[in-house]
Each structure stands twice: as structure tokens, then as C-alpha cells.
Amino acid sequence: TICGLADGNNWAIKTIVNKFRGEFEARLKPSLATVGV
């Protein structure tokens, strides 16, 4: 890309996902509980 900020932003997100991978995976797993409206 032309803008260098995009590369820096991707690095930050990648670091956060690597440090909290288990928590991200737990949130992405489908649960058996249903949400009532």
C-alpha cells in the first residue's frame, strides 16, 4: 500500500490475536445456549 499506517495497524491486531488466541477461539465457538429476545 501507499500508506505505511496500514502495515502498522495489521501488526498490532496480529499481536493482540496471538496473545489472546484462546479467548478469541472461545468466543468464536458456537454455543448451545440460545439468546432470547
N, CA, C and O atoms as CSV, one atom per row, in Angstrom:
chain,resi,resn,atom,element,x,y,z
A,1,THR,N,N,0.832,-1.189,0.000
A,1,THR,CA,C,0.000,0.000,0.000
A,1,THR,C,C,0.875,1.250,0.000
A,1,THR,O,O,2.070,1.190,0.290
A,2,ILE,N,N,0.275,2.347,-0.321
A,2,ILE,CA,C,0.992,3.613,-0.338
A,2,ILE,C,C,1.182,4.127,1.089
A,2,ILE,O,O,2.217,4.714,1.405
A,3,CYS,N,N,0.201,3.911,1.939
A,3,CYS,CA,C,0.242,4.418,3.312
A,3,CYS,C,C,0.932,3.407,4.232
A,3,CYS,O,O,0.570,2.231,4.250
A,4,GLY,N,N,1.913,3.864,4.983
A,4,GLY,CA,C,2.621,2.994,5.905
A,4,GLY,C,C,1.838,2.667,7.164
A,4,GLY,O,O,2.191,1.732,7.883
A,5,LEU,N,N,0.777,3.421,7.445
A,5,LEU,CA,C,-0.015,3.176,8.649
A,5,LEU,C,C,-0.770,1.851,8.589
A,5,LEU,O,O,-1.008,1.231,9.626
A,6,ALA,N,N,-1.143,1.414,7.408
A,6,ALA,CA,C,-1.879,0.154,7.278
A,6,ALA,C,C,-1.041,-1.022,7.770
A,6,ALA,O,O,-1.566,-1.911,8.439
A,7,ASP,N,N,0.240,-1.041,7.454
A,7,ASP,CA,C,1.108,-2.125,7.901
A,7,ASP,C,C,1.250,-2.121,9.416
A,7,ASP,O,O,1.244,-3.188,10.032
A,8,GLY,N,N,1.374,-0.970,10.022
A,8,GLY,CA,C,1.484,-0.870,11.469
A,8,GLY,C,C,0.219,-1.321,12.170
A,8,GLY,O,O,0.284,-1.957,13.221
A,9,ASN,N,N,-0.924,-1.001,11.605
A,9,ASN,CA,C,-2.203,-1.401,12.178
A,9,ASN,C,C,-2.345,-2.919,12.150
A,9,ASN,O,O,-2.803,-3.512,13.127
A,10,ASN,N,N,-1.967,-3.545,11.068
A,10,ASN,CA,C,-2.052,-5.001,10.964
A,10,ASN,C,C,-1.166,-5.672,12.000
A,10,ASN,O,O,-1.542,-6.703,12.558
A,11,TRP,N,N,-0.005,-5.109,12.264
A,11,TRP,CA,C,0.924,-5.680,13.234
A,11,TRP,C,C,0.315,-5.675,14.634
A,11,TRP,O,O,0.468,-6.641,15.381
A,12,ALA,N,N,-0.368,-4.603,14.987
A,12,ALA,CA,C,-0.985,-4.508,16.312
A,12,ALA,C,C,-2.091,-5.547,16.484
A,12,ALA,O,O,-2.164,-6.206,17.521
A,13,ILE,N,N,-2.941,-5.698,15.489
A,13,ILE,CA,C,-4.030,-6.676,15.565
A,13,ILE,C,C,-3.470,-8.089,15.641
A,13,ILE,O,O,-3.962,-8.915,16.411
A,14,LYS,N,N,-2.453,-8.365,14.852
A,14,LYS,CA,C,-1.833,-9.694,14.855
A,14,LYS,C,C,-1.252,-10.017,16.231
A,14,LYS,O,O,-1.378,-11.146,16.703
A,15,THR,N,N,-0.627,-9.053,16.870
A,15,THR,CA,C,-0.055,-9.252,18.195
A,15,THR,C,C,-1.144,-9.536,19.227
A,15,THR,O,O,-0.995,-10.433,20.056
A,16,ILE,N,N,-2.233,-8.779,19.178
A,16,ILE,CA,C,-3.334,-8.979,20.124
A,16,ILE,C,C,-3.939,-10.367,19.958
A,16,ILE,O,O,-4.204,-11.049,20.948
A,17,VAL,N,N,-4.158,-10.789,18.720
A,17,VAL,CA,C,-4.736,-12.112,18.474
A,17,VAL,C,C,-3.790,-13.204,18.962
A,17,VAL,O,O,-4.243,-14.191,19.541
A,18,ASN,N,N,-2.498,-13.050,18.743
A,18,ASN,CA,C,-1.540,-14.057,19.202
A,18,ASN,C,C,-1.507,-14.155,20.724
A,18,ASN,O,O,-1.409,-15.257,21.263
A,19,LYS,N,N,-1.586,-13.038,21.421
A,19,LYS,CA,C,-1.520,-13.049,22.885
A,19,LYS,C,C,-2.800,-13.582,23.523
A,19,LYS,O,O,-2.750,-14.207,24.582
A,20,PHE,N,N,-3.941,-13.341,22.890
A,20,PHE,CA,C,-5.226,-13.743,23.455
A,20,PHE,C,C,-5.945,-14.746,22.563
A,20,PHE,O,O,-7.171,-14.711,22.460
A,21,ARG,N,N,-5.204,-15.632,21.920
A,21,ARG,CA,C,-5.761,-16.580,20.961
A,21,ARG,C,C,-6.852,-17.459,21.576
A,21,ARG,O,O,-7.904,-17.656,20.967
A,22,GLY,N,N,-6.611,-17.981,22.762
A,22,GLY,CA,C,-7.593,-18.848,23.413
A,22,GLY,C,C,-8.919,-18.146,23.654
A,22,GLY,O,O,-9.981,-18.742,23.477
A,23,GLU,N,N,-8.864,-16.899,24.050
A,23,GLU,CA,C,-10.091,-16.151,24.306
A,23,GLU,C,C,-10.849,-15.855,23.012
A,23,GLU,O,O,-12.079,-15.890,22.987
A,24,PHE,N,N,-10.113,-15.564,21.943
A,24,PHE,CA,C,-10.765,-15.350,20.647
A,24,PHE,C,C,-11.443,-16.633,20.173
A,24,PHE,O,O,-12.578,-16.600,19.698
A,25,GLU,N,N,-10.746,-17.761,20.302
A,25,GLU,CA,C,-11.320,-19.035,19.865
A,25,GLU,C,C,-12.542,-19.401,20.696
A,25,GLU,O,O,-13.511,-19.934,20.155
A,26,ALA,N,N,-12.519,-19.129,21.994
A,26,ALA,CA,C,-13.669,-19.427,22.848
A,26,ALA,C,C,-14.885,-18.607,22.423
A,26,ALA,O,O,-16.009,-19.107,22.453
A,27,ARG,N,N,-14.669,-17.370,22.034
A,27,ARG,CA,C,-15.786,-16.516,21.593
A,27,ARG,C,C,-16.338,-16.949,20.239
A,27,ARG,O,O,-17.522,-16.761,19.961
A,28,LEU,N,N,-15.481,-17.529,19.393
A,28,LEU,CA,C,-15.910,-17.909,18.054
A,28,LEU,C,C,-16.605,-19.263,18.009
A,28,LEU,O,O,-17.320,-19.554,17.051
A,29,LYS,N,N,-16.406,-20.102,19.034
A,29,LYS,CA,C,-17.049,-21.417,19.059
A,29,LYS,C,C,-18.550,-21.239,19.240
A,29,LYS,O,O,-18.999,-20.427,20.048
A,30,PRO,N,N,-19.313,-22.003,18.482
A,30,PRO,CA,C,-20.767,-21.918,18.657
A,30,PRO,C,C,-21.161,-22.510,20.013
A,30,PRO,O,O,-20.613,-23.527,20.437
A,31,SER,N,N,-22.084,-21.886,20.664
A,31,SER,CA,C,-22.533,-22.382,21.964
A,31,SER,C,C,-23.917,-23.002,21.820
A,31,SER,O,O,-24.643,-22.724,20.866
A,32,LEU,N,N,-24.263,-23.836,22.774
A,32,LEU,CA,C,-25.570,-24.476,22.755
A,32,LEU,C,C,-26.652,-23.572,23.332
A,32,LEU,O,O,-27.840,-23.814,23.115
A,33,ALA,N,N,-26.264,-22.551,24.053
A,33,ALA,CA,C,-27.232,-21.631,24.646
A,33,ALA,C,C,-27.828,-20.735,23.566
A,33,ALA,O,O,-27.120,-20.251,22.683
A,34,THR,N,N,-29.119,-20.525,23.648
A,34,THR,CA,C,-29.772,-19.632,22.693
A,34,THR,C,C,-30.059,-18.303,23.373
A,34,THR,O,O,-30.246,-18.238,24.588
A,35,VAL,N,N,-30.089,-17.281,22.597
A,35,VAL,CA,C,-30.351,-15.946,23.114
A,35,VAL,C,C,-31.822,-15.639,22.918
A,35,VAL,O,O,-32.330,-15.708,21.798
A,36,GLY,N,N,-32.500,-15.305,23.983
A,36,GLY,CA,C,-33.915,-14.961,23.899
A,36,GLY,C,C,-34.101,-13.481,23.623
A,36,GLY,O,O,-33.355,-12.637,24.119
A,37,VAL,N,N,-35.103,-13.189,22.826
A,37,VAL,CA,C,-35.381,-11.793,22.506
A,37,VAL,C,C,-36.624,-11.352,23.233
A,37,VAL,O,O,-37.039,-10.201,23.104
